[in-house]
Amino acid sequence: MPSAGAVCPPQITPLRKHIPGIVKSKVDTTTLIELVSDTPDCKLYFTSDGSKPSAFQRKIGGKEVTFKYVGPFTLRSGKRTLKAIAVSRDGMRESDVVTKQFNVEDIGAPSADYTTDDYNSFFETSDLDTDCTLTSGSTLKSSHKKSNLKKKPQRSTTPIRSKSPMRKTKTPKEAWASSSSPVLDVGAYDGPEYPTPEMPDGPFNPVNYSGTQINVWGGNPNAWPGMNANSGAVTFGQPNQGIIPCSTQFGYLTENMIQGCNPENRHVTVGELRKSMEGRRPQIKEKPPSPPPSPPPRAPALEYPPKDPVPNTISPGNGDFKENIRHVYAHMLEYAKGNKDFRLKVAEPKMGKMLEAKFEDEGDGYRISVVMARPGVPRDLFGKPPKVEPKVEPKKKTNGNGKPKPKETPPPKKSDPYFAMETENLETEGTVRPYDKFNAEQDAEVLRNAMKGLGTDEDSIINVLAYRSNPQRHEIYTTYKTMFGKDLIEDLKGELSGGFLDTCKALLMQPAQYDAYLLRKAIKGLGTDEDVLIEILCTRSNAQITEIKRVYKEKFNKELEKDIIGDTSGHLKRLLVGLCQSNRSDSNEVDRNKAHQDAKAMYEAGEKKWGTDESRFNVILVSRSYPQLRATFEEYKKISKKDIEDALKSEMSGDLLRGFLTIVRCVKNKAGHFARQLQKTMKGLGTDDDTLVRIVVSRCEIDMVQIKEEFQKLTGQTLEQFVADDLSGDYRNIILSIINGGPPPETAAKSGKAFVEAVKNKTEEELVKKSKWNPTVKAAENFNAENDVEVLRKAMKGFGTDEKAIINVLGFRDNAQRLEIAKSLKLWLGRI
């Protein structure tokens, strides 16, 4: 069976019944050979001399070697090797070559010698799939030798046709050519002379275009005197009993012509043939022409499943409700992929059409409420509006002094969906929040001006990047590229360096992109940074790890799991691969019996036995939910009288111990774990800048407030004090800005469009008030131009220059006094 899209090879079949005792390869000169291929609408080509058929080079040396198959044909006597090939309709694909050998027996060939001058092959036709045209324009010459009647005919196993005494010399007629003679059109002729047809050159006899074999003998053999025709085989004298019977084959047009022939064997005119043909046609009543029906819509050749829409950062808005709805739909799909509980709840019920939809503006966000119909349940049963009852104002809660308690403000929502994918929904708060007066174009302009020309305004860069949320920073990055055609990160690389540059690059990346970048950096090259792998994979939730894997594949075209397998080994590899599956339970329910069983299993795998079964710890710590693990740790302390951290330290070491301790500490208190890590980065000589930047940037919008509290409990000092003592320069300023948070300082640099945006909405009074500046350089009292000239002359006289004297003169004189000094200096020295 050929592969999909291939062309099936043709089958070479002799059209005769199988006779026992005779091999299939043995045929005679009357047996028709048929070529058939299972591939529809393909072309068949063959050769009979054993050479390989070529559909594109059918003539070699002016002689046609490869023939195009149009119908069954017979072979000349002798040993014949047929090779056939099938070619697709467009000529681009070919099948395998099929070879078959035949031993052809001559059952009676005419004794006359036939010669053909300037004969064109019968199969020399066009390769196009249009009506083929047979040409026979060659001049035929034949010479008949008189047979010696006195000699006895020699007998042979194969009967040979001898020339009849009734025949006389006459120009032969080709059986397939047209003729104006009515005698020749009949096909059989009983007169004193009959035409002798030409025997075409070649190892086989061709076919006509009705699909039947051409009668090369010129007419119906039964009509010839002295000849016999048995089952399509023509012989002279007594028929040979050993001839293989073959039935005569006719095409559709030939059958109709034979049935319509006059039984009296008289000549039939063309008009009579047309009348007989028209009489066979069914009469169709003419109907008024109806307009052609419109063709049905053409189905696509390949139907692909629809792709999920790509969630954009911001919808287009501006009255385009369709794109806004698609934006909501795309983000709902994205949210469902990362939230298992929501996904399961939405996937379970069967819902009907939409009944209600509400859109509300909540100031810091938009709320969309949708009510879908439940099939088979009327809306009126549950959708009746409740009765309106008079509102009763609740009593205000007061503290001990009788004053009302202040309202507790809920923690602000996370600015990025990635930050909302934390393992547990705890009340945490970040220091970096969305800027209320955010304007992406204005911030991009400020950053451009800060890096334009000589020098760099680092304060302007800090005031923009350190006081914007991650979605706002990403929008600034995109807007900068749109406005100036440059990559913001590349521009920063040309202006900044060190830890300051690393912090700015981290702030401009999206959270999942930053984690994927850190993982790739830890794996790439010689060696592996196991601390980065442990910190990211052991502290991220299932949804976050899934998003990291997607971004890792998209950015680096590699699978994160395969890279981890290739760069790690042992139990650490099993731990990281298990975390990569993002299959930790998200349930908040606690099973005390299961917690006791897990605690007992860890105790028996560690402290109770000689050696340690690390795989048992791996199974429990990787797959159980955080609430379940807390209960397990409590049960372990009851069984072992030892804390789980102490037990792990006594049983394990190295990277595996750090990985298990990271999971345990995050389960107990994630903010405390990161506070401990920050203390390590700045403890002792030097600073681990990579870890410091990684923790500060990745946690500044999630739980930096709680991390600062835990840091102060752990060290007795504030995190700001540690950073101020350990870092310096602009690197220290941007880290402190992220840790402190709050609104940006009002001294932020503004220029260009930013300056226009800042002042265009202010009143005239505010502008006049702002324009009354307080000068810093005032006129000096007891001013004496000549004394100042003398001081300046001495400061520049001799070796070196006294810069302080020059500053004390020019830095404390107003513009009018400096002009007078210049005038006096010119009079004294004759030059300025």
JOURFEN-V462858 format. One record per run of one state. SS is the DSSP state (2 for helix, 1 for strand, 0 for the rest). FROM is the first residue (numbers start at 0). TO is the last residue. If there is no record, write none. Layout:
<<SS/FROM/TO> <SS/FROM/TO>>
This chain:
<<0/0/9> <1/10/14> <0/15/24> <1/25/27> <0/28/30> <1/31/35> <0/36/41> <1/42/46> <0/47/47> <1/48/48> <0/49/57> <1/58/59> <0/60/61> <1/62/63> <0/64/65> <1/66/67> <0/68/71> <1/72/74> <0/75/76> <1/77/86> <0/87/92> <1/93/93> <0/94/96> <1/97/104> <0/105/108> <1/109/109> <0/110/111> <1/112/115> <0/116/138> <1/139/142> <0/143/159> <1/160/160> <0/161/180> <2/181/185> <0/186/202> <1/203/204> <0/205/205> <1/206/206> <0/207/211> <1/212/212> <0/213/219> <2/220/222> <0/223/225> <1/226/229> <0/230/231> <1/232/235> <0/236/250> <2/251/258> <0/259/268> <2/269/279> <0/280/319> <2/320/337> <0/338/338> <2/339/347> <0/348/349> <1/350/360> <0/361/364> <1/365/373> <0/374/377> <2/378/381> <0/382/396> <1/397/397> <0/398/402> <1/403/403> <0/404/417> <2/418/420> <0/421/438> <2/439/450> <0/451/456> <2/457/464> <0/465/468> <2/469/483> <0/484/486> <2/487/494> <0/495/496> <2/497/506> <0/507/509> <2/510/522> <0/523/528> <2/529/538> <0/539/540> <2/541/555> <0/556/558> <2/559/566> <0/567/568> <2/569/579> <0/580/590> <2/591/604> <0/605/612> <2/613/622> <0/623/624> <2/625/639> <0/640/642> <2/643/650> <0/651/652> <2/653/681> <0/682/687> <2/688/698> <0/699/702> <2/703/714> <0/715/717> <2/718/725> <0/726/727> <2/728/739> <0/740/751> <2/752/758> <0/759/762> <2/763/770> <0/771/783> <2/784/794> <0/795/801> <2/802/809> <0/810/813> <2/814/828> <0/829/831>>
